[in-house]
Amino acid sequence: WIHCATFLMTTGCVALTTWIICRKFMRGSSGAADDYFAGGRSLKWYVVAGSLMLTNLSTEQLVGLNGNVFLDGNLCGIWWEAGAAIAMICTSTVFLPKYMALGLTTTSSYLGERYDLFARTLVSAVFLIYYTLVLCPMVLYTGALAIRNIFDLEDVPLWTVSLLIGLLGACYALFGGLKAVVVSDCINGVGLILVGLWVPLAALSHIGGISALFEEPSYLQTLSARSQIFDKDTQSRSWGTPSLPWHVTITGLSLNNLYYWSTNQVIMQRVLAARSLAEGQKGVLFAASMKVVGFAFLCLPGIIAMLLIKKQAVINGSVFTIAKSDEVYPELVKAVMPKWSLGFFAAVLIGSVLSTFNSALNSASTIFGLEIYKIYVKPDASEQRVVRVATAFGAIMTLASFFLAPQLGKVDAIFPLLQRLNTIISLPMVVVFFVGIASSLPDAFAAKVGFSVGILACGLGQILPETFPDVPAFHYLHIYFVSFLVASGAMALATYLPTLRSFIGLASPTAYVARLGVELVDITPWRPMRCLIPAIWANLALLILALQTASPELFYTFWICWAMTVVGLMAWPIGSSDIKDVSESKASTDAQAKGAELVGVAESAMA
């Protein structure tokens, strides 16, 4: 009963605190849709940072990534975490200023501005399908699996645990809007960081402390082409290729991270709700600094589990063992956490599940309401009606997740599956976003060509080797990178080849010129970025060097340098900003819908 009492008390405190903060301390907007979908554009940097970290950090990371590290036998998986800081730097310096200058609420609406309404709607539809069929069920499954394993609830059906978690998450996302989601993220984030560090430190105490990490240098390798891969059938290890060999980190992995942190609606929605560009940039860079050290609770537990097994450590009267890679984190928690703390841990763990699930639900509802319903179904709908319809769509999406989540129990390794699906879905989107921002000439026709070629190349590249054994198999992230080059080349041909354009009756494209004066908040950049970005790069390089060489001295030096960077980042003020009052201006939803309608009118006129 003590576990239940601790769990209910912690969860209730988070809910009550979230309600108080949203009602008493966060400004609102006169537009219902802007308030629900964009949080009234009132988020400060620390709220943006906290929500970013918790949205990304969920059980598919805690369970999946630790399991993947255990499977690989080394720290190659660190690049999903620490390597993401590079993409986040690009977000803060390149993508975010362009989005905010146009007053956007959804990333797909940028494609409507840059290309046409079809490109905007196509990407919106892809986001909706991915969130409904992949992300939300995956989050519910990994969360339910962790809770069931930690509390030995093997007799409770997985769908029951998923249902309870999903219902709790839907209450935040569907009835509280973006404000409730981001505030609860920040509160849960504090608990998750505490527990996240508690688990590896408690586990290390059973094998001699932090120094034990450096007894097996091969376990700490972050750049390798071969490693000792775990076989669950034989419960042994043999030489093989890790999930992230070193050569993919400079090709497909970087692009995949760029998609997630710069174009993904789930991530960008909370950044676009910042009260100014400077607040958004500071929040993103703080989150990037935290991603550099995220390996401490997302990767190290997998390594510690290997050391416990190698040393045949006895915990609670039995030798520590692992039967399946996705059970590494739950089993480690059961082994090293005191019994009285499991209720608190369950609340924090469910909080991390809710964070990602809430964010995906809220983002999907936002896309459906603003990009589908407001444009195609009822353009003259009031803001209150758009919010109600979006909420109803989120409820339907929740039900679909309940049904799909238990089906994932048949999958051996969750994290690799999630990343493979990510590549096929994200490749065409990162192409059209990247080319659209990097060049002003490619038009809507080029975007359609690039999108089609990208999804075809990436899909075939992964399907053909599995269907036809004679076809050489390449790493899926290499396929991702090559597909990006092919799709970008197709966009270049569709833009600069006069013969092709004249054959289908198209004139030469004209350069895109962004609209001016439509921003909804102050878009003055945060000047200290110029000093802090090199510091984040240096910290990342020092960490990789310390782990690759298994040097305790460099490892401790890294933590000192990282702490100095974070303290400096937090202390450096935003500065006075003449922030626009969104309550006095048009809500962003109306502006985007009108912009989409104008695009549609222009297309009709051209036709």
Secondary structure, DSSP 4 states (H G I P E B T S, - for coil): -HHHHHHHHHHHHHHHHHHHHHHHTS---SSHHHHHHHGGG-B-HHHHHHHHHHHH-SHHHHHHHHHHHHHHTSSTTHHHHTTHHHHHHHIIIIIHHHHHHTT-SSSHHHHHHHT-HHHHHHHHHHHHHHIIIIIHHHHHHHHHHHHHHHTT-TTS-HHHHHHHHHHHHHHHHHHHHHHHHHHHHHHHHHHHHHHHHHHHHHHHTTTTSGGGGGG-GGGG-SS-S-EEEEETTTTEEEEE--SS-GGGTTTHHHHHHHHHHHT-HHHHHHHHTBSBHHHHHHHHHHHHHHHHTTHHHHTHHHHHHHHHHHTT-EETTEE---SSGGGHHHHHHHHHS-GGGHHHHHHHHHHHHHHHHHHHHHHHHHHIIIIIIIIII-TT--HHHHHHHHHHHHHHHHHHHHHHGGGGGG-S-HHHHHHHHHHHHHHHHHHHHHHHHH-S---HHHHHHHHHHHHHHHHHHHHHHHH-TTSPP--HHHHHHHHHHHHHHHHHHHHH-HHHHHHTT-PPP-------S--SSB----TTHHHHHHHHHHHHHHHHHHHHTT-HHHHHHHHHHHHHHHHHHHHS---------GGGS--HHHHHHHHHHHHHHHHHHH-
